[in-house]
Amino acid sequence: MNYDWSVLWTHRDEFISGVGVTIMLAVVTMVVAVPLGILLMAMRRSPYRILSIPATIFVELFRNVPLIMLVFWAYYAIPRFVGYSMSNVTTGTLALILNISAYNAENFRAGVNSIRRGQSEAGLAVGMSSWQVMRYIVLPQAIRRIIPVLASTWVSLFKATSLVSVIGVADLAFVAMDVRGDTFRVLEVLTALALMYWIMAYPQAKLVDWLHKKYGRTE
């Protein structure tokens, strides 16, 4: 069998562009999903059902729907609901944000619940409001404890961005499939695709291991 690895160099600009889109998708998603996750966590813990019920529905819905189905739903259903068609990139990013925000909300909730109740009671006893207790006592400790989990979520997100290629977002996976279709070099392109994802994801995975060692212990 003849191999032609030169196709990778010939289409290097496309691959570089795809890498850039993949990184952009992951960064934008996490930048939005972290504060949204905190908001959902606070709403779900609220004693007011008008806040807790919608947050619970949001989390349970978007956390348990397969991401690939969520991507298709965002692409085909949302334009019908809102009467407005978004770009493929916006649609794919929205689907990722909905999914990761739901996971982040549960991660933050677990982190907050791990803080001893006595600390909150002590803050209230010295005259702090519930918001101040959450802002200055509970949340900083909770964030420190869930840093390894957030890092793991980031690595999973980075790889999951490839799913948005099914709606035409020109990320790394889409570019690779496009080059494969043009050149018919299946083995070369798919091998390079796997290698590029590994090169980008492996250092992130090692960073997660380090974060688990540094922050994973609970006091």
C-alpha positions in Angstrom: 0.0 0.0 0.0 1.3 3.4 -0.9 1.2 6.3 1.6 1.3 10.0 0.9 1.9 11.9 4.0 2.7 15.1 2.0 -1.1 15.8 1.9 -0.8 16.9 5.5 1.8 19.5 4.7 -0.1 20.6 1.6 -3.2 21.3 3.7 -1.3 22.6 6.7 -3.1 26.0 6.6 -6.5 24.3 6.9 -5.3 22.2 9.8 -3.9 25.2 11.6 -7.2 27.0 11.1 -9.1 24.0 12.5 -6.9 23.9 15.6 -7.6 27.6 16.1 -11.4 27.1 15.9 -11.2 24.1 18.3 -9.3 26.2 20.9 -11.7 29.1 20.4 -14.7 26.8 21.0 -13.3 25.4 24.2 -12.2 28.7 25.6 -15.4 30.6 24.9 -17.5 27.7 26.2 -15.7 27.5 29.5 -15.5 31.3 30.0 -19.3 31.4 29.8 -20.1 28.1 31.4 -18.1 28.8 34.7 -20.1 31.9 35.8 -23.3 30.3 34.4 -22.6 27.2 36.4 -22.2 29.3 39.6 -25.5 31.1 38.9 -27.3 27.8 38.3 -25.8 26.4 41.5 -27.0 29.4 43.5 -30.5 29.2 42.0 -30.7 25.5 42.6 -29.8 26.0 46.3 -32.3 28.9 46.7 -35.2 28.3 49.1 -37.4 30.0 46.5 -39.0 27.4 44.2 -39.3 30.0 41.4 -35.5 29.9 41.2 -34.7 26.4 42.2 -37.1 24.5 39.9 -36.0 26.1 36.6 -32.4 25.6 37.6 -33.0 22.0 38.4 -34.8 21.3 35.2 -32.0 23.0 33.2 -29.3 21.0 34.9 -31.0 17.6 34.7 -32.1 18.2 31.1 -28.8 19.4 29.6 -26.6 17.1 31.7 -28.4 13.9 30.7 -29.0 14.6 27.0 -26.2 13.2 24.8 -24.1 16.2 23.5 -24.4 15.1 19.9 -28.2 15.2 20.2 -27.9 18.6 21.9 -25.9 19.9 18.9 -28.5 18.7 16.5 -31.3 20.2 18.6 -29.6 23.5 18.8 -29.0 23.5 15.1 -32.5 22.4 13.9 -34.9 23.3 16.8 -33.7 26.6 18.2 -34.2 28.6 15.0 -37.8 27.4 14.8 -38.4 28.4 18.4 -36.8 31.9 18.2 -37.4 32.6 14.5 -33.8 33.4 14.0 -31.0 31.4 12.4 -27.6 31.5 14.1 -24.3 30.8 12.5 -23.0 27.3 12.7 -20.2 28.4 15.1 -22.7 30.2 17.4 -25.0 27.2 17.4 -22.2 24.8 18.2 -20.9 27.0 20.9 -24.4 27.4 22.4 -24.8 23.6 22.6 -21.5 23.2 24.3 -22.3 26.0 26.8 -25.6 24.4 27.7 -24.0 21.0 28.4 -20.9 22.2 30.2 -22.9 24.8 32.3 -25.1 21.9 33.6 -22.0 19.9 34.6 -20.3 22.9 36.2 -23.5 23.7 38.2 -23.4 20.2 39.7 -19.6 20.5 40.3 -20.0 23.8 42.1 -23.0 22.4 44.1 -20.9 19.4 45.3 -18.1 21.8 46.2 -20.4 24.1 48.2 -22.0 21.2 50.0 -18.6 19.9 51.0 -17.9 23.0 53.1 -18.8 22.5 56.8 -22.0 24.1 57.8 -20.5 25.6 60.9 -18.4 28.0 58.8 -21.6 29.5 57.3 -23.2 29.7 60.7 -20.2 31.5 62.1 -20.3 34.0 59.3 -24.0 34.7 59.9 -23.3 34.9 63.7 -20.9 37.8 63.1 -23.4 39.8 61.1 -22.6 38.7 57.5 -25.5 38.3 55.1 -26.2 35.0 53.3 -24.7 36.5 50.1 -21.6 37.6 51.9 -21.1 34.2 53.5 -21.4 32.6 50.1 -19.1 35.2 48.5 -16.3 35.4 51.0 -16.4 32.1 53.0 -18.0 29.2 51.1 -17.4 29.9 47.4 -13.6 30.5 47.6 -13.1 27.2 49.5 -15.5 25.4 47.1 -13.7 26.6 44.0 -10.4 25.5 45.4 -11.8 22.0 46.0 -13.3 21.6 42.6 -10.4 23.0 40.5 -9.3 19.5 39.6 -12.9 18.6 38.5 -13.1 21.8 36.5 -9.8 20.9 34.8 -11.1 17.5 34.0 -14.2 19.0 32.5 -12.0 21.3 30.4 -10.1 18.3 28.9 -13.4 16.5 28.2 -14.8 19.7 26.6 -11.7 20.1 24.5 -12.2 16.7 22.9 -16.0 17.1 22.7 -15.7 20.1 20.5 -15.1 17.7 17.6 -18.9 16.9 17.8 -19.8 20.3 16.4 -18.2 19.3 13.1 -21.5 17.5 12.3 -23.2 20.8 11.7 -20.4 22.2 9.6 -18.3 24.1 12.1 -14.8 24.2 10.6 -13.0 22.9 13.7 -10.1 20.4 13.5 -12.3 17.4 13.0 -14.3 19.0 10.2 -11.2 20.1 8.4 -9.7 16.6 8.7 -12.9 15.1 7.2 -12.9 17.7 4.4 -9.2 17.0 3.6 -9.9 13.2 3.7 -12.8 13.6 1.2 -10.6 15.7 -1.2 -7.5 13.5 -1.1 -8.9 10.1 -0.3 -6.0 9.7 2.1 -8.0 8.2 4.9 -5.2 6.6 7.0 -2.9 9.6 6.7 -5.5 12.2 7.6 -7.1 10.2 10.4 -3.8 9.3 11.9 -2.7 12.9 11.9 -6.0 14.0 13.4 -5.7 11.6 16.3 -2.1 12.6 16.8 -2.9 16.3 16.8 -5.7 15.8 19.4 -3.3 13.8 21.5 -0.5 16.4 21.3 -3.0 19.1 22.5 -4.8 17.0 25.1 -2.0 15.1 26.7 -0.3 18.1 28.4 -3.7 19.2 29.6 -4.3 15.7 31.1 -1.0 15.9 32.9 -1.9 19.3 34.3 -5.1 17.8 35.6 -3.1 15.1 37.4 -1.0 17.8 39.0 -4.0 19.7 40.1 -5.5 16.6 41.6 -2.3 16.1 43.6 -2.2 19.8 44.7 -5.9 20.5 45.3 -7.6 17.1 45.4 -7.1 16.6 49.1 -9.9 17.7 51.3 -9.2 19.0 54.8 
